[in-house]
Amino acid sequence: MTNLQNVAGGCHCGQVRFDVKMDLTQPMIACNCSICGKTGGMLGFVPASQFNLHAGRERLTDYQFGKKNIHHLFCSTCGVRPFGQGKGPDGQEMYAINVRCLDNVDVSTLKVVPFDGKSL
């Protein structure tokens, strides 16, 4: 059973705005890979059908590294990474939402599990 809810979010300067349908009762990922470890992202994953970018597409800069499977998107004005985009293990388009960028969500109340991205 999922508890999907509509949540709005965005970057620090407000140029990038989106909404997403997420189940915030599910565990979020705290990854230790080279980029997440340095930027402090806390991620929840959703299919593309549950994500809607409202503003700021032109402000997003795409950073890729390694195998270049994930689009690490950040606001070119404030530098915040509100979400990333890529394909899930099943090949479907997915979004990795930085739950720290969601409006009115207290991340201290979320379940968080570590993920060893360094080993990939």
C-alpha positions in Angstrom: 0.0 0.0 0.0 1.4 3.4 -0.9 0.6 6.8 0.5 1.1 9.0 -2.5 0.9 12.7 -1.8 1.4 15.7 -4.0 4.4 17.7 -2.9 5.9 20.9 -4.4 9.6 21.7 -4.5 12.3 23.7 -6.1 15.7 25.1 -5.9 17.0 27.8 -3.4 16.4 30.8 -5.6 13.0 29.7 -6.8 13.8 29.7 -10.5 13.2 25.9 -10.7 9.8 24.7 -9.4 8.2 21.3 -9.7 5.6 19.1 -8.1 5.8 15.4 -7.5 3.6 12.5 -6.3 5.6 10.7 -3.7 5.2 8.3 -0.8 7.1 10.0 2.0 6.5 7.0 4.3 8.9 4.9 2.2 12.7 5.0 3.0 14.8 7.7 1.3 18.3 7.0 0.2 21.4 8.7 1.6 24.0 7.9 -1.0 27.8 8.1 -0.4 28.9 8.3 -4.0 31.3 11.0 -5.0 28.6 13.6 -5.9 26.0 12.8 -3.2 28.6 12.7 -0.5 29.7 16.2 -1.4 26.3 17.7 -1.9 24.3 16.0 0.9 21.5 14.8 -1.3 18.7 12.7 0.3 16.8 10.9 -2.5 13.4 9.5 -3.2 12.7 7.9 -6.6 9.6 8.3 -8.7 8.6 7.3 -12.2 8.5 10.1 -14.8 4.6 10.1 -14.8 4.7 11.3 -11.1 6.9 14.3 -11.8 6.0 17.7 -13.3 8.5 20.5 -13.9 6.6 23.9 -13.8 9.4 26.4 -14.1 13.1 26.7 -14.8 13.9 24.1 -17.5 16.1 26.8 -19.1 17.9 27.3 -15.7 18.9 23.6 -15.4 22.4 22.6 -16.1 23.1 18.9 -16.7 26.2 17.3 -15.1 27.2 13.8 -16.0 30.1 11.7 -14.9 31.3 8.1 -14.8 29.0 5.9 -17.0 26.9 9.0 -17.7 23.6 7.2 -16.9 22.2 9.8 -14.7 21.5 13.5 -15.5 22.6 15.3 -12.3 20.6 18.5 -12.8 21.3 21.7 -10.9 20.0 25.3 -11.0 22.6 27.5 -12.9 21.6 30.5 -10.7 21.8 29.1 -7.1 23.6 25.7 -7.7 21.1 23.6 -5.9 20.3 20.1 -7.2 16.6 19.6 -6.6 16.3 16.4 -8.8 18.1 14.1 -11.2 16.9 12.1 -14.1 17.7 8.7 -15.5 16.4 5.2 -16.1 15.5 2.7 -13.5 16.8 -1.0 -13.5 13.7 -1.8 -15.6 14.6 0.8 -18.3 11.8 3.2 -17.4 12.4 6.9 -17.0 12.8 7.9 -13.3 13.4 11.0 -11.3 15.6 11.1 -8.2 14.0 13.8 -6.0 16.2 15.5 -3.5 13.7 15.5 -0.6 15.7 18.3 1.0 14.2 20.5 -1.8 10.6 19.7 -1.0 8.4 22.5 0.5 7.2 21.9 4.0 8.8 18.5 4.5 10.7 18.0 7.7 13.4 15.6 6.6 14.2 14.6 10.2 10.9 12.7 10.2 11.7 10.6 7.1 13.1 7.1 7.1 16.6 7.1 5.6 18.7 4.2 4.5 22.3 4.4 3.5 23.3 3.4 0.0 26.9 2.5 -0.9 27.2 4.4 -4.2 31.0 4.5 -3.8 31.1 0.8 -4.6 29.4 1.1 -8.0 
